[in-house]
Amino acid sequence: MPTSYSFVTRWEVKAPLEKVWDAIYYSDRWPAWWKGVERVEKIRPASGPYEVGSVRRFTWKSRLPYRLTFDMTVTRVEPKSLIESAAKGELQGTGRWALSAIDGATAVRYDWNVRTTQPWMNALAPIARPLFRWNHDVVMGWGLEGLIRLLE
């Protein structure tokens, strides 16, 4: 039986909104600066403006000894403020990036609401749930560290 997870990540980046937006919006470039992103492949081009309808396949590595691969379909974009996507594959659910300018910096919030589809993850969930949460936080921490280095 799939197990559901809801994660909220908040970053504050001392960089202008436009630069942070570009780094997050152009996910094809993530492997160059985000340690946890092993590969991003464009599967389908956009069917609407701002990449809406496009599909990218992400392969993520983590602190724990496993990788996850899933496709993300961009479902909504509000330039320089919001990106929403739907995940399908080894994780299924939704991701939502929300950005806003605050006193010369950028506030970033990422909501990741997913369920696992891998039988081994579902079987281990009752005891490994805290480890999976910790692992998610580590990977998102790598993202913040890489973003800061990229924008310096």
Sine and cosine of phi, psi and omega as CSV:
sin_phi,cos_phi,sin_psi,cos_psi,sin_omega,cos_omega
0.00,0.00,0.77,-0.64,-0.01,-1.00
-0.86,0.51,0.54,-0.84,0.05,-1.00
-0.93,-0.36,0.72,-0.69,-0.03,-1.00
-1.00,-0.10,0.56,-0.83,0.03,-1.00
-0.69,-0.72,0.61,-0.79,0.12,-0.99
-0.78,-0.62,0.87,-0.49,-0.01,-1.00
-0.86,-0.50,0.62,-0.78,0.13,-0.99
-0.81,-0.58,0.82,-0.57,0.03,-1.00
-0.89,-0.46,0.72,-0.69,0.05,-1.00
-0.84,-0.55,0.77,-0.64,0.09,-1.00
-0.84,-0.55,0.54,-0.84,0.23,-0.97
-0.85,-0.53,0.85,-0.52,-0.09,-1.00
-0.89,-0.46,0.81,-0.59,0.00,-1.00
-0.99,0.15,0.95,0.31,0.02,-1.00
-0.41,-0.91,0.41,-0.91,0.01,-1.00
-0.89,0.45,0.53,-0.85,-0.01,-1.00
-0.78,0.63,-0.69,0.72,-0.06,-1.00
-0.86,0.51,-0.66,0.75,-0.02,-1.00
-0.94,0.34,-0.65,0.76,0.03,-1.00
-0.92,0.40,-0.69,0.73,0.04,-1.00
-0.83,0.56,-0.76,0.65,-0.03,-1.00
-0.86,0.51,-0.67,0.75,-0.01,-1.00
-0.90,0.45,-0.65,0.76,-0.03,-1.00
-0.98,0.18,-0.67,0.74,-0.05,-1.00
-0.88,0.47,-0.66,0.76,-0.02,-1.00
-1.00,0.02,0.96,0.28,-0.09,-1.00
-0.91,0.42,-0.34,0.94,0.07,-1.00
-0.85,0.52,-0.42,0.91,-0.05,-1.00
-1.00,-0.01,-0.12,0.99,-0.07,-1.00
-0.82,0.58,-0.66,0.75,-0.03,-1.00
-0.84,0.54,-0.40,0.92,-0.01,-1.00
-0.95,0.30,-0.42,0.91,-0.07,-1.00
-0.76,-0.65,-0.25,0.97,-0.05,-1.00
-0.96,-0.30,0.95,-0.31,-0.09,-1.00
-0.79,0.62,-0.58,0.81,-0.06,-1.00
-0.98,0.18,-0.21,0.98,-0.04,-1.00
-1.00,-0.09,0.95,-0.32,-0.04,-1.00
-0.99,0.14,-0.64,0.77,-0.06,-1.00
-0.39,-0.92,0.58,-0.82,0.14,-0.99
-0.74,-0.67,0.85,-0.53,0.00,-1.00
-0.88,-0.48,0.73,-0.68,0.07,-1.00
-0.98,0.18,0.87,-0.49,-0.05,-1.00
-0.99,-0.12,-0.65,0.76,-0.02,-1.00
-0.59,-0.81,0.70,-0.72,0.03,-1.00
-0.95,0.32,0.20,-0.98,-0.01,-1.00
-0.91,0.41,0.53,-0.85,0.11,-0.99
-0.96,-0.29,-0.05,1.00,-0.01,-1.00
-0.57,-0.82,-0.05,-1.00,0.00,-1.00
-0.93,0.37,0.39,-0.92,0.06,-1.00
0.84,0.54,0.57,0.82,0.07,-1.00
0.95,0.32,0.17,0.99,0.04,-1.00
-0.88,0.47,0.76,-0.65,-0.03,-1.00
1.00,-0.08,-0.23,0.97,0.02,-1.00
-0.95,0.32,0.46,-0.89,0.02,-1.00
-0.80,-0.61,0.75,-0.66,0.09,-1.00
-0.82,-0.58,0.62,-0.79,0.05,-1.00
-0.99,-0.17,0.85,-0.52,-0.01,-1.00
-0.96,-0.26,0.69,-0.72,0.18,-0.98
-0.88,-0.47,0.86,-0.52,-0.05,-1.00
-0.93,-0.37,0.62,-0.78,0.16,-0.99
-0.90,-0.43,0.29,-0.96,-0.11,-0.99
-0.57,-0.82,-0.06,-1.00,0.07,-1.00
-0.93,0.38,-0.60,0.80,0.05,-1.00
-0.98,0.21,0.41,-0.91,-0.13,-0.99
-0.99,0.16,0.89,0.45,0.11,-0.99
-0.45,-0.89,0.31,-0.95,0.07,-1.00
-0.84,-0.54,0.45,-0.89,0.08,-1.00
-0.80,-0.59,0.67,-0.74,0.06,-1.00
-0.81,-0.59,0.73,-0.68,0.03,-1.00
-0.40,-0.92,0.39,-0.92,0.03,-1.00
-0.99,-0.11,0.65,-0.76,0.06,-1.00
-0.89,-0.46,0.84,-0.54,0.08,-1.00
-0.98,-0.22,0.85,-0.53,0.03,-1.00
-0.95,0.32,0.84,-0.54,-0.07,-1.00
-0.95,-0.31,-0.37,0.93,-0.04,-1.00
-0.32,-0.95,0.66,-0.75,0.08,-1.00
-0.66,-0.76,0.76,-0.64,0.20,-0.98
-0.89,-0.45,0.97,-0.26,-0.14,-0.99
-0.73,0.68,0.73,-0.69,0.04,-1.00
0.90,0.44,0.29,0.96,0.07,-1.00
-0.57,-0.82,-0.51,0.86,-0.16,-0.99
-0.46,-0.89,0.69,-0.73,0.15,-0.99
-0.70,-0.72,0.82,-0.57,0.07,-1.00
-0.87,-0.49,0.63,-0.78,-0.02,-1.00
-0.60,-0.80,0.38,-0.92,0.07,-1.00
-0.92,-0.40,0.74,-0.67,-0.01,-1.00
-0.99,-0.16,0.61,-0.79,0.07,-1.00
-0.56,-0.83,0.74,-0.67,-0.01,-1.00
0.65,-0.76,-0.75,-0.67,-0.01,-1.00
-0.93,0.37,-0.32,0.95,0.22,-0.98
-0.78,-0.63,0.57,-0.82,0.05,-1.00
-0.74,-0.68,0.68,-0.73,0.01,-1.00
0.42,-0.91,-0.58,-0.81,-0.07,-1.00
-0.70,-0.71,0.50,-0.87,0.12,-0.99
-0.79,-0.61,0.57,-0.82,-0.05,-1.00
-0.60,-0.80,0.92,-0.40,0.12,-0.99
-1.00,-0.05,0.77,-0.64,0.09,-1.00
-0.79,-0.61,0.80,-0.60,-0.05,-1.00
-0.83,-0.56,0.56,-0.83,0.09,-1.00
-0.46,-0.89,0.52,-0.85,0.02,-1.00
-0.99,0.14,0.69,-0.72,0.06,-1.00
-0.61,-0.79,0.94,-0.35,0.10,-1.00
0.73,0.69,0.81,0.59,0.05,-1.00
0.98,0.20,0.05,1.00,0.03,-1.00
-0.83,-0.56,-0.04,-1.00,0.02,-1.00
-0.77,-0.64,0.79,-0.62,0.11,-0.99
-1.00,-0.04,0.74,-0.67,0.01,-1.00
-0.82,-0.57,0.73,-0.69,0.09,-1.00
-0.79,-0.61,0.75,-0.66,0.07,-1.00
-0.85,-0.53,0.85,-0.53,0.07,-1.00
-0.96,-0.27,0.82,-0.57,-0.07,-1.00
-0.80,-0.60,0.96,-0.27,-0.03,-1.00
-0.89,-0.45,0.97,-0.26,-0.13,-0.99
-0.67,-0.74,0.24,-0.97,0.17,-0.99
-0.77,-0.63,0.54,-0.84,-0.01,-1.00
-0.99,0.13,0.57,-0.82,0.01,-1.00
-0.91,-0.42,-0.18,0.98,-0.03,-1.00
-0.98,0.17,0.81,-0.59,-0.02,-1.00
-0.82,0.57,-0.63,0.78,-0.03,-1.00
-0.91,0.41,-0.61,0.79,0.02,-1.00
-0.93,0.37,-0.65,0.76,0.00,-1.00
-0.92,0.39,-0.63,0.78,0.02,-1.00
-0.91,0.41,-0.61,0.79,-0.03,-1.00
-0.99,0.11,-0.24,0.97,-0.12,-0.99
-0.77,0.64,-0.67,0.74,-0.03,-1.00
-0.85,0.53,-0.53,0.85,0.00,-1.00
-0.96,-0.29,-0.41,0.91,-0.10,-0.99
-0.99,-0.13,-0.07,1.00,-0.04,-1.00
-0.76,0.65,-0.73,0.68,0.03,-1.00
-0.89,0.46,-0.57,0.82,0.06,-1.00
-0.92,0.39,-0.65,0.76,0.03,-1.00
-0.90,0.43,-0.63,0.77,0.04,-1.00
-0.90,0.43,-0.74,0.68,0.04,-1.00
-0.84,0.54,-0.71,0.70,-0.02,-1.00
-0.88,0.48,-0.68,0.73,0.06,-1.00
-0.85,0.52,-0.72,0.69,-0.01,-1.00
-0.89,0.46,-0.61,0.79,0.05,-1.00
-0.88,0.47,-0.75,0.66,-0.02,-1.00
-0.88,0.47,-0.66,0.76,0.04,-1.00
-0.93,0.37,-0.55,0.83,0.10,-1.00
-0.89,0.46,-0.64,0.77,0.08,-1.00
-0.87,0.49,-0.61,0.79,0.03,-1.00
-0.88,0.47,-0.72,0.69,0.02,-1.00
-0.89,0.46,-0.72,0.70,0.01,-1.00
-0.86,0.51,-0.70,0.71,0.00,-1.00
-0.92,0.39,-0.64,0.77,0.02,-1.00
-0.89,0.45,-0.70,0.72,0.03,-1.00
-0.87,0.49,-0.72,0.70,0.04,-1.00
-0.87,0.48,-0.68,0.74,-0.01,-1.00
-0.86,0.50,-0.66,0.75,-0.13,-0.99
-1.00,0.02,-0.09,1.00,0.01,-1.00
-0.96,0.28,0.00,0.00,0.00,0.00
